């Protein structure tokens, strides 16, 4: 095992290669450019293909093609490129093609601020394409070490569920530096709880079963299985159909293979929640690290605070949230996105602290916790006169 | 007792602030410690700052933010003016050739003549960052100096010998600063 001090972009690259990545395509964008740069150097010697695409839409389509050819495939971008993924993302969902997608969130809207962290694609990652009739799987690492393990996990989930998996990182995760360990091979990775199963191919002929079962092997074309794939509603054999009954079976599968197995996806971390605290800090990504420090510090000062660090965002894990408790949601945006889901899931009072471009400090979170404990909205949110 | 140290290194672009931070982080990792680093830049085209926030601990690091740095290194006036107030409880090292300290700040501060030392002893100010790193590592005390040397040697693409010489010069400077055993906070 090697111990490195490097960035999240480097960790994602190393993890993907360890996971058996066969094809990477992307288009450079801050703060995810170094994934492409590292891949261009590291992937070909490891036996994989690197391709710089003409744009993000093409990049994702190429990854789809590689995945249909039986390779583990990946693409990476930031918010302005993630919106361009909309068309191929739908393809990959509808035709159940495993692809790992990285979105290193920066500050928006539009091009926003390039080299600073944001969290603006919480909902976009849930609805990354048109048409409805699907669930998505979205993971959220809080740092470099977790970006490494989560990338390996993403490939496993993408194949188990036959769907694209988005790693929704932020700039502090991809550009931030941290110590992390790289196992020497799949054997060592498995011993560390990061199994890397062999890529499989569906033998046919019923490639698209109308059930919620997972671990159905992916469809691979051109390997003598007679696999079929198109962007229309498929029959179970993969032929185009316009039958409403077929669409119902297909949509059932796309939604419920994920919804009914959501427990297999979650790795969220609960801190200081054992004594059912009345006040809970909720966050994902890099703010989770500050939130944990703040929760510990608040406890040391006699305030009964717990913390929920979400590691998977979609499907949303409602069961994590204690009913009718007060929550303070911390996000790297000013509008509040996660806060809406927490309100729905908890049914309690939910307050919001938004920052953009940099992390809140522990001191700021402590002040906000004090405000919320006293029954008022965080003073650090100018204009937010009421609870969420 | 778990410990945590926050180091805030700052200057302007091109001074090697980030390389100094990487070297410190890598050295900590080589010494089996935990380390994080956040790098950020001001958005100004001129007169901006580069900031490297390094956290080192003997256990897993939660917040990677150096919000109350134990050591604050300022290699430019803009960085000093912007971040000096954070170091009220820590030690500020400023390069007096580049920074005019302003009165009224809380906390200890000392002139670390990194650029002058590099120019006089090595004939280049390019290695001033390594002089500064040497002093930071000395004052910090929790990362073994030989690990810092190994890290600098590994990360120096060019000018490895000069960087190592500069590091040694910085480590040898006795400015009288040290974090006492009680300084730095629990993790």
Interface residues (C-beta under 8 A of the other chain):
Chain A: X3 X4 X5 X113 X115 X116 X143 X144 X172 X175 X176 X177 X178 X179 X286 X289 X290 X292 X293 X294 X296 X358 X359 X361 X362 X363
Chain B: X21 X22 X25 X26 X28 X29 X33 X34 X35 X36 X37 X38 X39 X40 X41 X43 X61 X62 X63 X64 X65 X67
